[in-house]
Amino acid sequence: MTAILRARGLGKRYRRRWALSDCTVEIPAGHVTGLVGPNGAGKSTLLNLAAGMLAPTTGTIEVCGGRPADGPEQLAKVGFVSQDTPTYAALSVADHLRLGARLNTGWDDALARARVERLGLDPAQRAGRLSGGQRAQLALTLGIAKRPELLLLDEPVAALDPLARREFMQDLMEAVAEHELSVVLSSHVVADLERVCDHLVVLSASRVQVAGEVDELLAGHHRLTGPRRDPATLPSDQHVVTAGHTDRQTTLVVRTDGPIHDPSWTVSQVGLEDLVLAYMSRPDVGRDTRPVLEVLR
Ligand SMILES: Nc1ncnc2c1ncn2[C@@H]1O[C@H](COP(=O)(O)OP(=O)(O)OP(=O)(O)O)[C@@H](O)[C@H]1O
């Protein structure tokens, strides 16, 4: 696997609070990777570290084989659309495209113009007069037309209507297929990611809870339902992600590479949303190794 993003022991602390802790993850090139987690999980922090907008407190991060934002060549390889969809209020849509062409060596002007036209954006309209969704579309157009190797998108579809969301995701998949683009996009809405992502990173409580190829993650997780039982009695190769009990019944989500032979369990598949929720609701989230709130020494 060629990694487009590689983090080792990466952490970012704001005063006493760890926004991201002990993050070791590799994101493969040529894929759309979903970064999913609840509000405050550390998604924006990881994307900002990857874009070189923030410096790590601990550990290292590499994107496209180099340090983030380390010189013009490295800057040209990475496109970043932050959560606040940055545009210049006083500049028109056409000005933004001209600016994009000036600042980016690999600028694809035909693509930018075609996209603006298809979206029905008036080239003469100032960005400050666009709706929130239109501004987001403009910022996304700039990110795609830059033709980066890696496109980092922080909640790109949050401001878009459902049809625009679907079209945007379609655009993204086409760009990945045609131009060997790698994409990492964050969202806390799994349904948004389900259609386009083939790789997933679940962040919760400032930590990576699980990461991998979506198909492999789905194949390796099962829901087990059966008579009430202590999860500690399961074979050691069955890792319990979550456990729920009634007086008589136990329901578990487990991760395992092998088949489940125990006939007392009813085994069912786990969907992506269930899998993400299972990791987000783990009782030990944030407590397993280093505390989320660490006392400054
Ligand atoms: N500039 C900052 N100063 C202090 N704390 C910050 C700062 N930016 C982020 N944080 C804290 O870091 C943690 C992670 O924030 P981050 O924005 O990375 O989360 P997120 O997963 O992107 O959340 P959301 O889905 O709400 O956008 C949060 O607890 C947040 O309060």
The ligand as an SDF file (V2000), in Angstrom:
LIG
                    3D

 31 33  0  0  0  0  0  0  0  0999 V2000
   -8.0170   26.6460   18.6630 N   0  0  0  0  0  0  0  0  0  0  0  0
   -8.4230   25.8320   19.6430 C   0  0  0  0  0  0  0  0  0  0  0  0
   -8.1780   26.1320   20.9270 N   0  0  0  0  0  0  0  0  0  0  0  0
   -8.5420   25.2970   21.9340 C   0  0  0  0  0  0  0  0  0  0  0  0
   -9.1860   24.1270   21.7510 N   0  0  0  0  0  0  0  0  0  0  0  0
   -9.4610   23.7710   20.4930 C   0  0  0  0  0  0  0  0  0  0  0  0
   -9.1030   24.6000   19.3800 C   0  0  0  0  0  0  0  0  0  0  0  0
   -9.5120   23.9690   18.2430 N   0  0  0  0  0  0  0  0  0  0  0  0
  -10.0890   22.8070   18.6450 C   0  0  0  0  0  0  0  0  0  0  0  0
  -10.0720   22.6950   19.9750 N   0  0  0  0  0  0  0  0  0  0  0  0
  -10.5940   21.5600   20.7740 C   0  0  0  0  0  0  0  0  0  0  0  0
  -10.0450   20.3700   20.2560 O   0  0  0  0  0  0  0  0  0  0  0  0
  -11.0210   19.3280   20.2370 C   0  0  0  0  0  0  0  0  0  0  0  0
  -11.1270   18.7630   18.8390 C   0  0  0  0  0  0  0  0  0  0  0  0
  -11.6720   19.7660   17.9760 O   0  0  0  0  0  0  0  0  0  0  0  0
  -11.8570   19.5560   16.4080 P   0  0  0  0  0  0  0  0  0  0  0  0
  -12.3320   20.8550   15.8560 O   0  0  0  0  0  0  0  0  0  0  0  0
  -10.6300   18.9420   15.8460 O   0  0  0  0  0  0  0  0  0  0  0  0
  -13.0460   18.4690   16.3970 O   0  0  0  0  0  0  0  0  0  0  0  0
  -13.9740   17.9830   15.2010 P   0  0  0  0  0  0  0  0  0  0  0  0
  -14.0010   16.4960   15.2930 O   0  0  0  0  0  0  0  0  0  0  0  0
  -13.5570   18.5810   13.9130 O   0  0  0  0  0  0  0  0  0  0  0  0
  -15.4070   18.5520   15.6270 O   0  0  0  0  0  0  0  0  0  0  0  0
  -16.6580   19.0540   14.7440 P   0  0  0  0  0  0  0  0  0  0  0  0
  -17.2950   17.8360   14.1630 O   0  0  0  0  0  0  0  0  0  0  0  0
  -17.5300   19.7000   15.7630 O   0  0  0  0  0  0  0  0  0  0  0  0
  -16.1480   20.0080   13.7070 O   0  0  0  0  0  0  0  0  0  0  0  0
  -12.3170   19.9470   20.7480 C   0  0  0  0  0  0  0  0  0  0  0  0
  -12.4460   19.6050   22.1050 O   0  0  0  0  0  0  0  0  0  0  0  0
  -12.1100   21.4260   20.5940 C   0  0  0  0  0  0  0  0  0  0  0  0
  -12.7780   22.1300   21.6080 O   0  0  0  0  0  0  0  0  0  0  0  0
  1  2  1  0
  2  3  1  0
  2  7  2  0
  3  4  2  0
  4  5  1  0
  5  6  2  0
  6  7  1  0
  6 10  1  0
  7  8  1  0
  8  9  2  0
  9 10  1  0
 10 11  1  0
 11 12  1  0
 11 30  1  0
 12 13  1  0
 13 14  1  0
 13 28  1  0
 14 15  1  0
 15 16  1  0
 16 17  2  0
 16 18  1  0
 16 19  1  0
 19 20  1  0
 20 21  2  0
 20 22  1  0
 20 23  1  0
 23 24  1  0
 24 25  2  0
 24 26  1  0
 24 27  1  0
 28 29  1  0
 28 30  1  0
 30 31  1  0
M  END
$$$$
